[in-house]
Amino acid sequence: MHNNLTIPLDSSAYDFKVMLEEKKPKSWLNSVSAFANGLGGSLFFGIDNDGTVKGLNGIQHITEAISSKIRDFMDPQPEVVMVPHRINDLEVLQLKVNSGNYTSYYYVGDNVGNLSEIKISERQQNILNLIKKSPTITSKQMSETLSVSQRTIERDLLAMKRWEF
């Protein structure tokens, strides 16, 4: 169990979940997809949205459930690492999601293997490709390359972070 936990300052690099919603995996697998499709990131289970540590019970069960949901509902499967932490005698779990090697990672729900129901716009696909080619590209540079406003790029990035297409 790790005692020290440093959370990155860039809010696009992490997300908090007070608990693992096993019956609603889309609620957190969308973040896994966004991180795998982007620069990577971490989900912290046992911490609420304002950063307050609430803790988790049954870390072993939670890690097994996360592995199972990723295997069953993601295509392709992203590379993840689970790291337990102890903060003020409370257990939290960090799910580190690495930037993926494939073009797009999808939450496929109950339709594993049927990606035709997932909609990603051509512009969003182009954004993903630009990020893959140049991970430090800015939204301004993307807007110039794709001939759309910077605000349009920022809206797409926000939607992609939530992975609600």
C-alpha positions as CSV (number, residue, x, y, z in Angstrom):
1,M,0.0,0.0,0.0
2,H,1.5,3.4,-1.0
3,N,1.4,6.1,1.6
4,N,2.1,9.1,-0.5
5,L,-0.3,10.2,-3.3
6,T,0.4,13.1,-5.6
7,I,-2.5,14.0,-7.8
8,P,-1.5,15.8,-11.1
9,L,-2.5,19.5,-11.4
10,D,-4.0,19.1,-14.9
11,S,-7.6,18.3,-14.4
12,S,-7.8,16.5,-17.8
13,A,-5.3,14.0,-16.5
14,Y,-7.5,12.6,-13.7
15,D,-11.1,11.9,-12.6
16,F,-12.5,11.1,-9.2
17,K,-15.1,8.5,-8.3
18,V,-16.4,8.2,-4.8
19,M,-17.1,4.5,-5.4
20,L,-17.0,1.9,-8.2
21,E,-20.4,1.7,-9.8
22,E,-20.4,-1.9,-10.9
23,K,-24.0,-1.8,-12.3
24,K,-23.2,1.4,-14.2
25,P,-19.7,0.7,-15.7
26,K,-20.3,3.3,-18.4
27,S,-20.1,6.0,-15.7
28,W,-16.4,5.4,-15.3
29,L,-15.4,3.4,-18.5
30,N,-16.0,6.6,-20.5
31,S,-13.1,8.2,-18.6
32,V,-11.0,5.1,-19.3
33,S,-11.8,5.4,-23.0
34,A,-10.9,9.1,-23.0
35,F,-7.6,8.6,-21.2
36,A,-6.6,5.7,-23.5
37,N,-7.6,7.8,-26.6
38,G,-5.6,10.8,-25.3
39,L,-2.5,11.3,-23.3
40,G,-3.4,8.8,-20.5
41,G,-4.7,9.7,-17.0
42,S,-5.9,8.3,-13.7
43,L,-9.2,7.5,-12.1
44,F,-9.2,7.7,-8.3
45,F,-11.8,5.6,-6.6
46,G,-12.7,6.5,-3.1
47,I,-12.4,10.3,-3.6
48,D,-15.4,12.5,-4.3
49,N,-15.5,15.2,-7.0
50,D,-14.3,18.0,-4.6
51,G,-11.2,15.9,-3.7
52,T,-12.4,14.7,-0.3
53,V,-11.1,11.2,0.5
54,K,-14.0,9.0,1.4
55,G,-12.2,5.6,1.2
56,L,-13.2,2.2,-0.2
57,N,-14.1,-1.1,1.4
58,G,-13.0,-4.3,-0.3
59,I,-10.1,-3.2,-2.5
60,Q,-9.5,-6.7,-3.8
61,H,-13.1,-7.1,-5.0
62,I,-13.0,-3.7,-6.6
63,T,-9.8,-4.4,-8.5
64,E,-11.2,-7.7,-9.8
65,A,-14.5,-5.9,-10.8
66,I,-12.6,-3.2,-12.7
67,S,-10.5,-5.8,-14.5
68,S,-13.6,-7.8,-15.4
69,K,-15.5,-4.7,-16.7
70,I,-12.6,-3.5,-18.8
71,R,-12.3,-7.0,-20.3
72,D,-16.0,-7.2,-21.0
73,F,-16.9,-3.7,-22.1
74,M,-13.8,-2.2,-23.8
75,D,-12.6,-2.8,-27.3
76,P,-9.7,-2.9,-27.7
77,Q,-8.6,-3.3,-24.1
78,P,-6.4,-0.4,-22.8
79,E,-3.3,-0.9,-20.8
80,V,-4.1,-0.1,-17.1
81,V,-2.4,-0.4,-13.8
82,M,-4.2,-0.4,-10.4
83,V,-2.4,1.1,-7.4
84,P,-3.9,1.0,-3.9
85,H,-3.1,4.0,-1.6
86,R,-3.7,4.6,2.1
87,I,-4.6,8.2,2.9
88,N,-5.4,9.0,6.6
89,D,-6.2,5.3,7.3
90,L,-8.6,5.2,4.3
91,E,-8.0,3.1,1.3
92,V,-8.3,4.5,-2.2
93,L,-7.5,3.0,-5.6
94,Q,-5.8,4.7,-8.5
95,L,-6.5,3.3,-11.9
96,K,-3.7,4.5,-14.2
97,V,-4.7,4.4,-17.9
98,N,-1.9,4.6,-20.4
99,S,-2.2,6.4,-23.7
100,G,-3.1,3.7,-26.2
101,N,-1.3,2.3,-29.2
102,Y,-4.5,1.9,-31.2
103,T,-6.5,4.5,-32.9
104,S,-9.7,4.4,-30.8
105,Y,-10.7,2.7,-27.6
106,Y,-14.5,2.3,-27.1
107,Y,-16.9,1.5,-24.4
108,V,-19.0,-1.1,-26.2
109,G,-21.5,-1.8,-23.4
110,D,-23.5,-5.0,-24.0
111,N,-22.7,-4.9,-27.7
112,V,-19.1,-6.2,-27.6
113,G,-17.8,-6.5,-31.1
114,N,-20.5,-4.3,-32.6
115,L,-18.9,-0.8,-32.9
116,S,-21.4,0.4,-35.5
117,E,-23.5,1.9,-32.7
118,I,-20.7,4.0,-31.4
119,K,-20.6,7.4,-33.1
120,I,-17.4,9.5,-33.3
121,S,-17.3,12.4,-35.7
122,E,-14.7,12.7,-38.4
123,R,-13.4,15.9,-36.7
124,Q,-13.1,14.0,-33.4
125,Q,-11.2,11.2,-35.1
126,N,-9.0,13.9,-36.7
127,I,-8.4,15.4,-33.2
128,L,-7.4,12.0,-31.9
129,N,-5.0,11.5,-34.8
130,L,-3.4,15.0,-34.2
131,I,-2.9,14.2,-30.5
132,K,-1.3,10.8,-31.4
133,K,1.1,12.5,-33.8
134,S,1.9,15.4,-31.5
135,P,0.9,14.9,-27.9
136,T,1.8,18.5,-27.0
137,I,-0.4,20.1,-29.7
138,T,-2.5,22.9,-28.4
139,S,-6.2,23.5,-29.1
140,K,-5.2,26.6,-31.1
141,Q,-2.9,24.5,-33.3
142,M,-5.7,21.9,-33.8
143,S,-8.2,24.6,-34.8
144,E,-5.8,26.0,-37.4
145,T,-5.0,22.6,-38.8
146,L,-8.7,21.5,-39.0
147,S,-10.0,25.0,-40.0
148,V,-12.5,25.3,-37.2
149,S,-12.7,27.6,-34.2
150,Q,-10.7,27.0,-31.1
151,R,-14.0,26.8,-29.1
152,T,-15.2,24.0,-31.4
153,I,-12.0,22.1,-30.7
154,E,-12.5,22.7,-26.9
155,R,-16.1,21.5,-27.1
156,D,-15.0,18.3,-28.9
157,L,-12.3,17.7,-26.4
158,L,-14.7,18.1,-23.5
159,A,-17.2,15.7,-25.2
160,M,-14.4,13.2,-25.8
161,K,-13.3,13.4,-22.2
162,R,-16.8,12.4,-21.1
163,W,-16.9,10.0,-24.1
164,E,-20.6,10.7,-24.8
165,F,-20.9,10.6,-28.5
